[in-house]
Amino acid sequence: MLNRILTTTAIAALAASLAACSGGETASTDTPAQTAAAIDAPIATTSAEPTSAPAPAAGTVDSAAMDHAGMDHSAMDMSADAKPAPAPVAMEEEQQSATAHAPGITNHTLPIARIANFKLKDQSGKAYELYKMTDAKAIVLTMHTKGCPIGQQLTPDFKELQAKYEAKGVKFLMLNSNLYDTPAAIAEEMKSFGSTIPVLKDADQKVGEPLGVERATETLVIQPGTWKVLYQGPINDRVTYGRARAKADQQYVGSVVDAMLAGKPVTPSFVAPEGCILVFDNRKG
């Protein structure tokens, strides 16, 4: 009888040792309650899939945004132990795809697919005709309203975009459809902020109204030649109502322009804008 008891005890000890080896590092992190649950239902515990947070909407989050939000990368490493992470090559392909289709896009349909030709003068009296800008690599057209606080706060961002891309063949224009803003007043504001972007005066609102724009700083990225609108919305997510950060998480316009310059296909996309409301006298609804 004693030998049988000792043999049974030795077998139990050996089984416990093997279980500890197979459990490895995860066993040391279990609480007493978790350990007890595992003993009561070992099969269910072993077969359960590791839990993970819901996947974000396609193209809405990148690694830079996660860093900005202060997400715990060590927690991500723990989940990788439970379930292998995608290969680095696949991750790079996903990031390239997001760049070519602009991150943070909503499913909103663009108000217009193509922009009609126009000929307008800027604040200094110089005339510009859209369809003659065929030598441009891309055209960035931004709605302007004098005195708009968000527009004024984003002036450094517009200047940075212009400095980065204008030498690469990208044309930057602004469009003012506000009936109360005179060319002289526009010129004074742009000079005070050190901006050299031409502001075209849409005195009768015939250019701005058909674009479906609703807010100052709303920006269109146009493909010269086809005159397709490839993006409509804010230039980035740095400034919104009641908040201005030192650095943007998403460079919407920059991402689309980068894709265009690289010869990548760009899916037309829209992001809801923020800025001063644009009033069009002939717009219904």
N, C-alpha and C positions, 0 to 999 in steps of 0.2 A: 504493500500500500504506500509506504513512504517513497519508494522508487518511482511509483506511478505519479505521485504528486510532484516530485522533483522534475520528472520528465515533462509533465504538463506545464510547469512553471518555466522551464527552459525554452519550450516551444513558444510560449506566450511572449517571453522576453525577446526571442529572436524575431518574431513577427512585429513586435513594437519597434525594434531597431530598424528593420527593413522599411517600415512605414515612415519612420523619421527621415531616412535617407531619401526616399522618393518625394516626401513633402518638402524637404530642403528649406529654402529661405522663407517660403510663404508660411510654413508652420510656426516660425518664431514670431510672426506678426499677428497671429490669431489671438483673440481675447478668450478668457475661459468659457464664455457663453458660446462663442463660435466653435471652440474645440468640442464642447459637449454636443452641439448640434451636428457636428461632423461625425461624431461617434454614433449618434442615434440614427442618422441617415447617410451613411458613407457613400452609397451609390448616387443619390441625388446631388450631393455636394460635389462629387467628382465630375459628373456629367454636365453640370451647369455651365453655361457660356459666361465668360467674363463680361461684366457690365461696362458700358461706356456712355459718355455724354452724347446727346443727339447730334447728328452731323449738321453743320451750319449750311445755310442755303448756298447753292453753287455760286462761287465767285464773290462771296461777301466777306470772307475773312482770309487774311494771309499771315505769314509769320511775323511781319512787322506790326500788324495790328495786335497779334497776341502778345508781343513784347510790350507794346504800349499799354495794353490792358493789365499787365502784370500777372499773366497766367503762370502757374507753377509748372515749370518744365520737368521738375522731378516727379510730379504726379503723372505726367505724360510718359516718363520713362518707366514707371511702375506698370502702367497699362500695357506698355510694349512688351514687358516680360510675360504677361499673361496671354497676349495675342500679338504675333509678329507684325511690325510696322511695315508699310509699303516700301518697296525698294526705292532708293534715292532717285533713280532715273525716272520712275513713274511720277514721283513728286515733282520733279523738274518739269515734266510734260504737262502736269496739271497747272503749274504756275504759269507756264508759257501760254496755255490756252486761256487762262483767266486774264492775262495781260492783253491778249489779242481781242478779248471780248469785254474789256473794261470791268474792273471789280466793282461790286456793290450795286449791280444793276437791278432794277425792278422789272416786272413784266408789263409795265405800261407801254402802250403803243405810241410811237412817235406821232406828233400832230401832223407832220408832213414828211414825205419820203424824199422829196427833192425841193430845193429852193429855187425860186424864179429869179431871173436876172433883175438887177436894179442899178441905177446910177444916181449917186447922192454926193453931196459935198460935206467935207468934215468941218470942224470948228474954225479952221483957218481959211476955208473957201476952196480947198483943193478937191477936185472931183475924182470919184472912184466908181468904176463899173465892174460888177462882180464877175461877169462872164469873160472879161478880158484878163483875169488873173490865172490863166491856164498854166503859167510857168511855176506857180506855187505848188509845193508838195502837199500842203494842207492849208485850210483857211479856218481860223478860229474867230467866230463872231459872237460878241458878248453884248447883252442888253445893258444900257446905261441910263441911270437917272441921277441928276445932280442932287447931291446932299444925302444920298442913301447911305446910312451908317455901315451896313454890311459891305457895300461896294467900296467905301472908303477904307475899311479895315482890310479888305482883300487887295488893295492897290499894290502892296509889296509882292503878293502872290502873282498878280498879273505881270508885273515888271520882271519877276523871276522867270516866268514862263517865256516871256518875250526874249529875254536875254539868253535863255537856253536853246530856243528853237528857231528864232528868226534867222540866224545865220545858216541854218540847215534848210532854209527855203519855206518856212511856215509863215503865213501872213496873218497878222493880228489886226482886227478891226473891232470897234464898238459901234452900237447903233442906239441912238437916242430918239425914242418915239414920244417923249413927253411933250405935250403941246406948250407947256409953260417954260421949258428950258430953251433959252436963246443960245445961238452959237457963241456969243461973247461970254455968257455966264459959264458955258461948258468949258471954253478955253481957259478961263480964269481958274476953275477948279482943277483941271488937268495940270495946269502949270504949277499950282500950289502943291500938288502931290508928286510932282516930278515925273509925270507919265507922258510918254511920247506916242502912245497908241492913238491913231486917228479915231475920232468919234463922229460918225456920220449922222447928219441931222435928217430925221424922217419927219418932216414938217406936217405932212398930211396923213401920217400913220399907214400909208398904203403898203409899205414894206414890212413893218413890224406886225401888223394885225394878222396877216395870213400865216405867220410863222407859228401861231399857237402859243407864243411865250406868255408867261404870266408874271414873272418877277424880274426885277433888276438883278444883274449879275448872272442871269440865266444864259448859258453859253451853248452855241452850236458848233460842232466840228464838221466841216464841209469838205467833201472830196472834189477837187477841181476836175473839170472835164465831164464827169457824170453829174456833178452838182447834187449828189446824194448827201443827206444829213446822216452822219454815222454816230453822232452822239448829241444829246440835248440834256442839259442840267447844270449844276454848279461845277466850277473848275476843280474843287476839292471839298473835303469835309472839315476844313479847319475852323470856319466861322459859321455859326448858326445863331438864331435868336437867343440871346442871353448867355452865349458861350463863345469864347475865342481861345483857342489853344496855341501854343508856341509852334507846333508842327502838325501837319495834316497826317491822318492815317491813310487816306485814299486820295491819290492824284488821278481823278477821273479823266480830265482832259489830257494830262501827260501820258497816261496809259494808252489812250486811243491814238494819240499822235505818234508815240513810240512804235506802235504796231503798224501804223501807216508807213512810217519811214523805213521800217524793216521789211515792207512788202507782205505783211501778214494779212489774212482776211479779217475783217472787222464786222461783227454782227451789230447792226444799228441798235442803240441802247438809250435808255432814259433813266435819270435819277431825279426825284422830286426836288425842285430848287427852293431856296429860301432867299428872301430879299424884299425890297419895297415892291408893293403891288403896282403893276402896270395897268393903266386905264386906257382902254381903246373905245372911242365914242361910237364906232360902228359895229362893235362886237356884240353879238346877241348872247343872252344868258349870263 
